Structures are given as structure tokens and as C-alpha cells.
């Protein structure tokens, strides 16, 4: 069988059309540049060809570079820059015909053409910053020359695409095609075939590039891209586009692209790109697994969590019945939901009609019997096993056959909850993260008897409501909270030994976390962690916990919600150290006979990340997480671990697993057996993921 070339050449009278066929998204993979170059060379040598049209076959133009080729040696990588150079120097008009997406290298190809036409719903963008790199084939130099410095910076630093209609207003697209794209592009090419000189973007000057624009951008990325390399390089290059000749910026771009690509940050972001997609795959679950049709959702509990959960489904157009025990609690919950929507409307994210449409999908009730027709019922009450068992016993009696019964528990045993029903195969954990209407992570907890259909349905539903769903097994705290509990214990131990809470938080902020462990504890509520510690102590037959943090709770300080916890808070919710709390900590140390010592930020970081990594290794070894990459996805989307560090398990590989093992031993911890084995063998957790994947395929 003859293989279809990745770039097909076809003549339409005096126009040569080069059609890229590299499904599913026409990525700029090996074979594409060779095909484009061959077509351009043929057109240049043929006097009968007046112009060339570049178009994508299938559903899109070119969605970007093939990320899998980023690690290839330069001589083996697809030659995007060479293709762009050939286009820029081409002696005849070239027209890029855009549909679907023209992203990254795809937009850079289009920018090197003489003209660009597009269907109105095409999207154009340079999203490289999301992978820790920058446009490397002239994008940083050409885009400012078309749309101006400010808009180019906005597009490159956000990575967000724009619609073709906006691109037309900016001059990035020369014409919008309402009918057939190829026919429209051919007609446009014939209109411009004789135009000379050819309009080359590389020969234009840049508008709107005052020094203030770049100074403001550098100030902004301190908040939006804190600690990241590629945004600052993008700004430097955009400034060169304003002040320096094109060729100088073109050469500098190549150097800075390589600098960004070889950075640990880019490796971390590329790791997340692949692992997030991998986390959607469930070993042993086929693509043909039947799914349940979820048309109506029930939520039990209208508090902060229940209301936030309900909003996810309302946003997706699914009707929700929300149940509370009292009219007061129900009214309060509905009020919070409406205020959240109205706040979004004030910010321009929703229209007033959107708010009313979503609220109209919400049915409040004080009767659990009103959930009898729901296809999915999610329990979102407080963490008490007795209460949850009672609810599931009642749900078992009233829910229709085939309904999914889900618990939002963050720590409790889903198997134990499922056991009170006559349909444990329909029971699953759906652990949303607070605020549930904002946080992207959804831990999908597969219980012992959860059916494949229920599991697959919940994974598909996670995508529908805009969540990143990750399947985990049953244990105390599942993946995220089990790890964060160990992390919290180590943070308290650091304060026991002499660090201040502010020292600990500052070290983790410097690593890139938006909140350190104590900032996070104050936000969640000190009373919640205290209740968990009390519950565990009682389960183990141990005395009630009495650490310095427990003593703070007993003073009545519960964190941000009471205006003070470990820190003080005002209306801005910025933490400020409290002298009385520091005195309480010092008194605790004195009572326990602890002589405080100075603890460096480096030690704090190594101990806290080491604790996360170590517990992650145990979770992985036990099979609670399917892959180390799943743990990274959970910790990035659920707990704010910086995406550019790739998550704690990837970060471990960047540090070297033996260094992690040595630090754990130095500070009195026993390394997990899996962590020790991988360190001894000179491997990483990515190697373990490959080993597990290979063994599951045999």
C-alpha cells in the first residue's frame, strides 16, 4: 500500500495548493517540513505557477509543533525555522488558509506567508509559554510587527488564542472566508498573484513599542508567571522586535528558544502536558466501556462544598436538585451560588441572562425524596462516617435503578460507605477540591466494587464539567490528602525544632507554591485539621493531640474565617505574623524541653518536598495511584505545586532520587522501599511508570 504523503501537492490552474495531511492535528512532525519545502521548490521553478496556497487537511491547519520531537538533536528535529525562512524568501505570493487552529509553529508558518485568510471560527495563537518555551520560528519578531507590541505580548504571555474575527481587525488575517475555505483561498490568491513587492512581515516596523509597555509587562509577570524563565525571554525578544533589525532578533530568538527548551521548567511543563493526558487513561478499561446517560444531578448539602459542586453541573447545562435539612441553610446556600454568579457577571465572564439560565436549572429542596429521578447523586456533608452511612442507606432505598451514588469525602473509606447499600457497584468517590466551582482537580475514587461503567461515566463527566479527573484507590486521604497530611506533620515538626511558620511558608513560596503549609491551613480552617487529628487519635486509642497548632485552635482562632489563626488577617486576607501566637509556640517548646535552632530555607524545602515524595512513593507502590504522573497532576491542580516544576514526583527526578533518600535519612525518616530501589538503580519515577505500563500490557 502506498503511503499518503504528509504534504500533498495539487494544481488548480496557476495556483499550487500544498495540503498538510498529518492527523489528528497536523502537528509539525518529521515529514511535514520536507513536504512543504519540496512543494515550494517545485512552485518556484515552475513559471506556470503564480501563487501558492498552504492549507490543512482534516479538522485544522497546523495545531503546533510536535512536542515529542523537542528532545531530538537539532539535525533530527523538524526544520520549522528553515521552512519559515524559505517561505519568507519565496518569490511568489503565498497564502495561508486557516481553519480549526493555527497555533505555535502553525501560526509562525502563517506569519511567514505573504497573506493569511481564515474561516471566522478559526483560532490563532502562540501558546509556547504554557510549555516553558517561546515561539522559536520568528513568532516573537513577526507578531509584534503585525499586531503591535502590547497585543503581541498579551498573546504570547497568556498563550491564549484569539478568534479569526479579532485577528482580521488586528490585521493578522487579511480576509475572512464565509464559504468553502479552499475555494475562497484560491480566489484570494488569484487576486494578489500579481502584487509586487510582496508584503513580507519581516520588513515591517513595530507600532506601539514604548519602553513603558515592556516595563509594565516585566512587572506583571512577577505575579502571573512568578519565577518562570520563558516569559521574561519573550519580553526581551518582543523588545528587540521594536528596537533592532529583524535578522538580529531572529538570531537571538533561536538562542533564547534553546535556553528555554533545555531548562528544568520546560521539562516540567512538558511532563505535565503528557501526564495530564495520560491520567485520563484507565488501565484495563476499554474505550468501548458503555457509559451511563447523566441528565439530572442531585447534590446533598448546600454548604460551601455542595454549592460549589452544584455550580459545576449548572455551568455544563445539567439540571441540579440540591437538598438541605433546614430552610435557613438552603436559602444561605442558594444565596452564595447566586452571588458567585453575579460576581462573575460583574467581571464580564457571564451575562445577566447566563446567570438566570443557570439559576433556573437549580431546584432547591428539603426532601431527599426529590432525588428519586436523579442519574447521579453526590453527598457533600461534613466528614462523619455515621452521617454518611445514614445518607447512603436512605439513598439506596429511594434512588432509581442505575443511579450513581457518589460521596465527596476527602478522607473516609468509600468501601465502608458503599457496604451499607445493596448496590456497591454504583458507589464511587468524587472528591472535589475547594472552592469546588474553581479548582480543576477531581479525584475519582474507585471503590472495591465500583463498576467499570460507573468509573468510565465519571471520567467522561469530569471532562464535561471542565475538571481534570484522576482515578485513585481507597485509603485514608486517597492521594492528595494523604500526602498533605504527612507534609503538614513535617511542617509542624520544623516549627517544633525552631523555624517560624513564616519561615516555612516563605521557603515553599520561593519554590513556587502560592501558599505554604500554614497559609494553606489557615485558609482551609484550623478546626478542620484539628478535627481530623482528634478523630485519628481516638481511632488509635491515643491521647487527644496537644501540639502548638492544636493549642492555637483551642484559643478560638480558626484561620481566615475568624480573622486570625496562625497569622492575623484583615480585609485583604494577607497573612501577618501574630506576636501572641509566636509566644505560644515558644512556650510550647520550653514546656517540651526543645532548644530551638536556626533552620535554613534549603533544609525546609528539602524536608517538605522529601516528605511529599516519600509518601507519594508509598502510594504508588501500594497501587493507590496508577502512575507517578497521576500524583503530579493531583498535586499541581489540587494543591498548587508549581506546574513548571512538573509535580513532586517529577521534581524528585530533577533533584536526583538518591539526594532525596539521603535527605530523608538525614532528618530521621525511613525512605519508602520503592524510592530506595529506584535511587539505587539510578532510575526515576518516570521509569517506574514505564515499567508498570509495560507489565500491564503483557
C-alpha positions in Angstrom: 0.0 0.0 0.0 1.4 3.4 -1.0 1.6 5.8 2.0 -0.1 9.1 1.6 2.5 11.9 1.7 2.2 14.3 4.7 2.1 17.2 2.3 0.1 16.8 -0.9 0.7 18.9 -4.0 -2.3 19.8 -6.3 -2.5 22.3 -9.1 -5.6 24.5 -9.6 -4.8 26.2 -12.9 -2.0 28.6 -12.0 -2.2 28.1 -8.2 -0.3 25.3 -6.4 -2.0 24.0 -3.2 0.1 22.4 -0.5 -2.2 20.4 1.8 -0.8 19.1 5.1 -2.1 15.6 6.0 -0.8 14.7 9.4 -3.8 13.7 11.5 -5.2 14.3 14.0 -4.0 17.9 14.3 -1.4 18.3 11.5 1.4 18.7 14.0 4.7 19.9 12.5 6.3 16.4 12.7 9.2 15.0 10.6 8.0 14.7 7.0 5.9 17.9 7.1 8.8 20.4 6.6 10.3 18.2 3.9 7.0 18.1 2.0 6.5 21.9 2.3 10.0 22.6 1.1 9.6 20.3 -1.8 6.4 21.9 -2.8 7.8 25.4 -2.5 10.8 24.5 -4.6 8.7 23.0 -7.3 6.5 26.1 -7.4 9.5 28.5 -7.5 10.9 26.6 -10.5 7.6 26.4 -12.5 6.8 29.6 -14.4 3.2 28.4 -14.8 2.6 28.7 -11.0 1.6 32.3 -10.0 1.0 31.7 -6.3 0.9 29.0 -3.5 -1.8 28.2 -1.0 -1.0 26.4 2.2 -4.0 24.6 3.8 -4.6 21.9 6.4 -6.3 18.7 5.6 -8.9 17.4 8.1 -10.1 19.4 11.0 -7.4 22.0 11.4 -4.5 24.0 9.8 -1.4 23.2 12.0 -2.0 23.0 15.7 1.7 23.4 16.5 5.0 21.7 16.8 5.2 18.0 17.7 6.2 18.2 21.3 7.5 14.7 21.2 10.3 15.9 19.0 11.6 18.6 21.5 14.2 16.3 22.8 15.6 15.3 19.5 19.1 16.5 18.3 18.8 19.6 16.1 19.7 17.6 12.9 16.8 15.2 13.6 14.2 17.7 14.7 11.6 19.0 12.2 13.1 22.1 10.5 10.5 24.7 11.2 12.9 27.6 11.1 14.2 26.5 7.7 10.7 26.2 6.3 9.8 29.6 7.6 12.9 31.1 6.0 12.0 29.5 2.7 8.5 30.9 2.9 9.8 34.4 3.8 12.2 34.5 0.9 9.7 32.9 -1.6 9.5 35.0 -4.8 5.8 34.4 -5.4 2.7 35.2 -3.2 1.9 32.6 -0.6 -1.5 32.4 1.1 -2.1 30.5 4.4 -5.7 29.3 4.5 -6.6 28.8 8.2 -9.4 26.7 9.8 -9.5 25.0 13.1 -6.4 26.2 14.8 -3.2 27.9 13.8 -1.2 27.6 17.0 2.5 27.9 17.8 4.5 26.7 14.8 1.3 26.7 12.8 0.8 30.5 13.3 4.6 31.0 12.6 4.2 29.3 9.3 1.2 31.5 8.5 3.1 34.7 9.6 5.9 33.8 7.1 3.4 33.7 4.3 2.6 36.8 2.2 -1.1 36.7 3.2 -3.5 34.9 5.6 -7.1 34.1 5.1 -9.4 32.2 7.6 -12.8 30.9 8.3 -14.4 33.1 11.0 -14.2 30.5 13.8 -10.6 29.7 13.3 -8.3 30.3 16.3 -4.8 31.8 16.2 -2.3 31.9 18.9 1.3 31.3 20.3 0.8 29.1 23.4 4.5 28.2 23.8 4.7 29.8 27.2 2.5 27.1 28.6 5.3 24.6 27.8 8.0 26.8 29.3 9.4 27.7 25.9 8.8 30.6 23.4 8.0 31.0 19.7 11.2 29.8 18.0 10.5 30.3 14.3 10.1 34.1 14.1 6.9 34.4 16.2 8.4 36.8 18.7 9.7 39.0 15.8 6.8 38.8 13.3 3.7 39.0 15.6 4.7 42.4 17.1 5.2 43.7 13.6 1.6 42.9 12.8 -0.5 43.5 15.9 1.8 45.9 17.8 3.9 45.2 20.9 1.2 45.3 23.5 -1.2 42.9 21.8 1.7 40.6 20.9 2.9 40.5 24.5 -0.7 39.8 25.7 -1.0 36.8 23.2 2.5 35.4 23.9 2.4 35.7 27.7 -1.1 34.4 28.1 -0.8 31.7 25.4 -4.5 32.2 24.8 -5.7 32.1 21.2 -7.8 34.7 19.5 -10.7 34.2 17.1 -10.1 34.9 13.4 -12.7 37.7 13.6 -10.5 39.6 16.0 -7.4 38.6 14.0 -9.0 40.3 11.0 -9.5 43.5 13.0 -5.8 43.4 14.1 -4.6 42.8 10.5 -3.3 39.4 11.4 -5.8 37.9 8.9 -6.2 39.6 5.6 -9.6 38.2 4.7 -12.4 36.1 6.2 -13.8 33.3 4.1 -17.5 32.6 4.6 -17.9 29.8 2.1 -15.6 26.9 1.2 -12.1 27.7 2.5 -10.1 26.3 -0.4 -12.3 28.0 -3.0 -12.0 31.3 -1.1 -8.3 31.0 -0.7 -7.8 30.2 -4.4 -9.9 33.2 -5.3 -7.9 35.4 -2.9 -4.6 34.0 -4.3 -5.6 34.9 -7.9 -6.5 38.5 -6.8 -3.0 39.0 -5.3 -0.9 36.9 -7.7 0.5 40.0 -9.5 1.0 42.2 -6.4 4.6 43.3 -6.1 6.5 44.0 -4.0 5.4 41.0 -1.9 4.3 42.0 1.6 6.8 40.5 4.0 6.1 40.9 7.7 9.9 40.7 8.4 10.3 44.0 6.6 7.7 45.9 8.7 8.4 48.2 11.6 6.6 47.8 15.0 4.0 50.1 16.3 3.3 50.9 20.0 6.5 49.6 21.5 7.3 52.3 24.1 9.7 51.3 27.0 6.7 51.6 29.4 5.0 48.7 27.6 7.8 46.4 28.4 8.4 47.7 31.9 4.7 47.0 32.7 5.0 43.5 31.2 8.0 42.7 33.3 6.2 43.9 36.4 3.1 41.9 35.6 4.8 38.6 35.2 6.1 38.8 38.7 2.6 37.9 39.7 1.3 35.9 36.7 4.4 33.9 36.0 6.3 34.1 39.2 9.8 32.5 39.0 9.4 31.4 35.3 12.1 31.9 32.7 10.3 31.9 29.3 8.0 34.9 30.0 11.0 37.2 30.6 12.7 35.9 27.5 9.6 36.6 25.5 9.5 40.2 26.7 13.2 40.6 25.9 12.6 39.3 22.3 9.5 41.4 21.7 11.5 44.5 22.8 14.2 43.5 20.2 11.4 43.4 17.6 10.8 47.0 18.3 14.3 48.3 18.6 16.5 46.0 16.5 16.6 44.8 12.8 14.6 41.6 12.1 17.7 39.5 11.4 19.2 40.3 14.8 16.0 39.4 16.6 15.7 36.3 14.5 19.1 35.0 15.6 18.6 35.9 19.3 15.2 34.1 19.2 16.9 30.9 18.2 19.4 31.1 21.1 16.8 32.0 23.7 14.5 29.2 22.4 17.2 26.7 23.1 17.9 28.2 26.5 14.2 27.9 27.5 13.8 24.4 26.0 16.7 23.0 27.9 15.5 24.5 31.2 14.1 22.3 34.0 11.0 24.5 33.8 10.2 23.5 30.3 10.9 19.8 31.1 8.4 20.2 34.0 5.7 21.8 31.9 6.1 19.3 29.0 5.9 16.5 31.6 2.6 17.9 32.8 1.3 18.2 29.2 1.8 14.5 28.6 0.9 13.2 32.1 -2.4 15.1 32.2 -3.4 13.4 29.0 -2.2 10.0 30.3 -4.1 10.4 33.5 -7.4 10.2 31.5 -6.5 6.6 30.6 -7.5 3.9 33.0 -5.6 0.6 32.7 -7.9 -2.3 31.9 -10.8 -0.1 30.9 -11.5 -0.3 27.2 -12.7 2.6 25.0 -15.8 0.6 24.3 -16.9 0.6 28.0 -20.6 1.6 28.0 -21.4 5.0 29.6 -24.5 6.0 31.6 -26.5 9.0 30.4 -26.3 11.7 33.1 -29.2 14.1 32.5 -30.1 15.2 36.1 -27.9 15.6 39.2 -28.7 15.6 42.8 -26.5 17.2 45.5 -26.9 16.7 49.2 -25.7 19.7 51.2 -25.9 23.3 50.2 -22.8 24.5 52.1 -19.6 25.8 50.5 -18.7 22.5 49.0 -22.1 21.3 48.0 -23.0 24.7 46.4 -19.7 24.7 44.5 -20.2 21.2 43.3 -23.7 22.1 42.0 -22.3 25.1 40.1 -20.1 22.8 38.0 -23.1 20.9 36.7 -25.2 24.1 36.2 -22.3 25.5 34.2 -22.5 22.5 31.9 -26.2 22.9 31.4 -27.3 20.0 33.7 -30.3 20.4 36.0 -29.4 20.0 39.7 -31.6 19.4 42.7 -29.9 20.5 45.9 -31.1 19.2 49.2 -30.6 20.7 52.7 -32.0 19.9 56.1 -33.3 23.4 57.0 -34.8 26.3 55.1 -32.2 28.6 56.6 -29.2 26.5 55.3 -30.9 26.1 51.9 -31.5 29.8 51.5 -28.0 30.6 52.6 -26.5 28.1 50.0 -28.7 29.4 47.2 -27.7 33.0 48.1 -24.0 32.1 47.9 -24.5 30.4 44.5 -26.3 33.5 43.1 -23.7 35.9 44.5 -20.9 33.8 42.9 -22.6 34.0 39.5 -23.4 37.7 39.8 -19.8 38.4 40.8 -18.7 36.6 37.5 -21.2 38.7 35.6 -19.8 41.9 37.1 -16.3 40.9 35.9 -17.7 40.3 32.4 -17.3 36.5 32.5 -21.1 35.9 32.3 -24.1 37.8 31.0 -27.1 38.6 33.2 -29.0 36.1 31.0 -26.4 33.4 31.7 -26.8 33.9 35.5 -30.6 33.5 35.2 -30.3 30.5 32.9 -28.1 28.7 35.4 -30.1 29.6 38.4 -33.2 28.3 36.6 -31.6 24.9 36.3 -31.3 24.7 40.1 -34.1 23.2 42.2 -33.9 23.6 46.0 -35.5 21.1 48.3 -35.7 20.0 51.9 -36.9 16.5 50.9 -34.3 13.8 49.9 -37.1 12.0 48.1 -36.9 14.7 45.4 -33.7 13.0 44.3 -35.5 9.9 43.1 -35.1 10.7 39.4 -31.5 11.9 39.5 -29.0 9.9 37.4 -26.1 11.0 39.7 -26.4 11.9 43.4 -23.4 13.4 45.2 -23.3 13.6 49.0 -21.4 16.6 50.2 -22.0 16.8 54.0 -19.3 17.0 56.7 -16.8 14.3 57.4 -18.6 12.0 59.7 -18.8 8.3 58.8 -22.1 7.8 60.7 -23.8 10.6 58.9 -22.6 9.5 55.5 -23.7 5.9 56.2 -27.1 7.1 57.2 -27.4 9.1 54.0 -26.3 6.3 51.7 -28.7 3.9 53.4 -31.6 6.3 52.6 -30.3 6.9 49.1 -30.2 3.1 48.5 -33.9 3.0 49.3 -35.0 5.9 47.1 -32.6 6.3 44.2 -33.7 4.9 40.9 -32.0 1.8 39.5 -28.8 2.6 37.8 -28.2 5.9 39.5 -24.6 6.6 40.5 -24.3 7.3 44.3 -21.2 9.4 45.0 -19.5 10.7 48.1 -17.4 13.8 48.2 -15.5 12.5 51.2 -11.9 13.7 51.4 -10.5 11.0 53.7 -13.1 8.4 54.7 -13.3 4.8 53.5 -15.5 4.6 50.4 -15.8 0.9 50.7 -17.3 1.2 54.1 -19.8 3.7 52.8 -20.7 1.5 49.8 -21.2 -1.5 52.1 -24.4 -0.1 53.6 -26.1 -0.1 50.1 -27.5 -3.1 48.1 -25.7 -1.7 45.0 -22.0 -1.1 45.9 -21.1 -1.3 42.2 -22.9 2.0 41.7 -21.0 3.8 44.5 -17.9 5.9 43.9 -16.0 8.7 45.4 -16.0 12.1 43.7 -13.6 14.2 45.7 -13.9 17.9 44.6 -11.4 20.4 45.9 -12.4 23.7 47.5 -13.6 26.0 46.1 -15.3 23.3 44.0 -16.5 25.7 41.3 -13.0 26.9 40.7 -10.5 24.1 41.4 -9.8 21.9 38.3 -8.9 18.7 40.1 -11.4 15.9 40.7 -10.1 12.8 42.5 -12.3 9.9 41.3 -12.1 7.2 44.0 -12.6 3.7 42.7 -14.0 1.5 45.5 -13.6 -2.2 45.6 -16.9 -2.9 43.8 -17.3 0.2 41.6 -18.3 -1.0 38.1 -16.3 -0.1 35.0 -19.3 1.7 33.6 -19.7 3.9 36.6 -15.9 4.7 36.6 -15.9 5.5 32.9 -19.0 7.6 33.2 -17.5 9.7 35.9 -14.3 10.2 34.0 -16.3 11.4 31.0 -18.4 13.6 33.2 -15.3 15.2 34.7 -14.2 16.3 31.3 -17.7 17.6 30.6 -17.7 19.9 33.6 -14.2 21.1 33.0 -12.3 19.1 35.6 -9.1 17.1 35.4 -10.2 13.7 36.6 -7.7 11.4 38.1 -8.6 7.8 39.3 -7.3 6.9 42.7 -7.8 4.0 45.1 -9.2 3.8 48.6 -7.0 4.7 51.6 -7.1 7.3 54.3 -6.9 10.6 52.4 -6.6 8.9 49.0 -3.6 10.5 47.2 -3.7 14.3 47.7 -4.8 14.5 51.4 -2.7 11.5 52.4 0.4 13.3 51.1 -0.6 16.7 52.5 -1.2 15.2 56.0 2.5 14.0 56.0 3.6 17.3 54.6 1.7 19.1 57.4 3.2 16.9 60.1 6.7 17.7 58.8 5.9 21.4 58.7 4.8 21.4 62.3 7.9 19.4 63.2 10.1 22.1 61.6 8.4 24.7 63.8 8.9 22.5 66.8 12.6 22.5 66.1 13.0 26.3 65.7 11.6 27.6 62.4 8.8 30.1 62.5 5.6 29.4 60.5 6.5 32.4 58.3 10.0 30.8 57.6 8.3 27.6 56.5 5.8 29.3 54.3 8.4 31.6 52.7 10.6 28.7 51.7 7.7 27.0 49.9 6.6 30.3 48.3 10.2 30.6 47.0 9.8 27.1 45.5 6.8 28.4 43.6 3.8 27.4 45.7 1.3 30.2 46.0 0.7 29.1 49.7 3.0 27.4 52.1 1.6 24.8 54.5 0.5 27.2 57.2 -1.0 29.7 54.8 -3.0 26.8 53.4 -4.0 25.6 56.8 -5.3 29.0 57.8 -7.3 29.2 54.5 -8.9 25.7 54.9 -9.6 26.3 58.6 -7.5 25.2 61.6 -10.5 23.5 63.1 -10.8 21.0 60.2 -7.3 19.7 60.6 -7.7 19.6 64.3 -10.9 17.5 64.0 -9.1 15.1 61.8 -6.2 14.8 64.2 -8.6 14.2 67.1 -10.5 11.5 65.1 -7.3 9.7 64.3 -6.1 9.8 67.8 -9.3 8.3 69.1 -9.2 5.6 66.4 -5.7 4.6 67.6 -6.6 4.9 71.3 -4.1 7.7 71.7 -4.4 10.9 73.9 -6.0 13.9 72.4 -3.4 15.9 70.3 -1.8 18.7 72.1 0.8 20.3 69.7 1.3 24.0 69.4 -1.1 24.1 66.4 -3.8 22.3 68.5 -3.3 24.9 71.2 -3.9 27.8 68.7 -7.2 26.2 67.7 -8.2 26.0 71.4 -7.8 29.7 71.7 -10.7 30.1 69.2 -8.5 31.1 66.3 -9.6 29.1 63.3 -7.8 30.8 60.4 -9.0 33.3 57.8 -12.7 32.7 58.6 -12.3 34.1 62.1 -9.8 36.8 61.1 -6.9 35.0 62.7 -5.3 31.6 63.0 -1.5 31.1 62.8 -1.5 34.5 61.2 -3.7 37.6 61.5 -5.8 38.7 58.6 -7.5 41.9 57.5 -10.0 42.5 54.7 -7.2 41.9 52.1 -6.6 38.4 53.6 -2.9 38.9 53.6 -1.2 36.9 56.4 0.6 38.9 59.1 2.6 37.2 61.9 1.0 37.4 65.4 3.3 38.0 68.4 1.0 36.2 70.8 1.0 33.1 68.6 4.8 33.2 68.3 4.9 33.4 72.1 2.6 30.4 72.4 4.9 28.4 70.1 8.0 29.4 72.2 6.2 28.5 75.4 5.3 25.1 73.9 9.0 24.5 73.0 10.1 25.4 76.5 7.5 23.1 78.1 8.7 20.2 75.9 12.3 21.0 76.6 13.1 21.9 73.0 16.0 24.2 72.3 15.2 25.9 69.1 17.8 26.0 66.3 18.2 28.1 63.2 16.8 26.2 60.1 17.7 27.3 56.6 15.2 27.7 53.7 17.1 25.0 51.9 16.5 22.5 54.7 12.9 23.4 54.9 12.4 22.9 51.2 14.3 19.5 51.1 12.4 18.2 54.1 8.9 19.2 52.9 9.4 18.1 49.3 11.1 14.9 50.5 8.1 14.1 52.7 5.7 14.5 49.8 7.9 12.4 47.5 8.3 9.7 50.1 4.6 9.4 50.8 3.9 9.5 47.0 6.3 6.6 46.5 4.4 4.5 49.2 1.1 5.4 47.5 2.5 4.4 44.1 3.9 1.1 45.4 0.5 0.3 47.0 -1.3 0.9 43.8 -3.5 3.7 45.2 -2.2 5.8 42.3 -1.9 4.2 38.9 1.1 6.3 37.9 3.6 8.7 39.4 2.4 11.2 36.7 -1.1 11.0 38.2 0.3 12.1 41.6 2.0 15.0 39.9 -1.3 16.1 38.2 -3.1 15.8 41.5 -0.6 17.9 43.4 -0.4 20.6 40.7 -4.1 21.0 40.2 -5.3 20.3 43.7 -2.5 21.8 45.9 -0.8 24.5 43.9 2.6 22.7 43.3 4.1 24.9 40.6 3.3 23.4 37.2 6.8 24.4 35.8 8.4 22.0 38.4 6.3 19.2 37.0 4.8 18.0 40.3 6.6 16.4 43.3 7.4 13.1 41.6 8.9 14.7 38.5 10.7 17.2 40.8 12.3 14.3 42.6 13.8 13.1 39.3 15.2 16.6 38.6 16.8 16.6 42.0 18.1 13.0 41.8 16.3 10.3 43.8 19.5 9.5 45.8 19.6 13.1 47.1 16.0 12.7 48.3 16.8 9.4 50.0 19.9 11.0 51.7 17.9 14.0 53.0 15.1 11.8 54.4 17.6 9.7 56.3 19.5 12.8 57.5 16.3 14.2 59.1 15.1 10.9 60.7 12.7 9.5 58.1 12.6 6.0 56.6 12.6 6.1 52.8 9.9 4.2 51.1 11.2 0.9 49.6 10.2 1.9 46.1 12.1 5.2 46.4 15.2 3.4 47.7 15.1 0.8 44.9 14.7 3.4 42.2 17.5 5.5 43.7 19.8 2.5 43.9 19.1 1.6 40.3 19.7 5.2 39.1 16.1 5.4 37.9 13.3 8.0 38.2 9.5 7.6 38.8 9.0 8.1 35.1 11.0 4.9 34.6 8.7 3.2 37.1 5.6 4.4 35.2 7.1 2.8 32.0 7.8 -0.4 33.9 4.3 -0.6 35.2 2.7 0.2 31.8 4.8 -2.4 30.1 3.9 -5.1 32.7 0.2 -4.3 32.4 0.4 -4.8 28.6 1.9 -8.3 28.8 
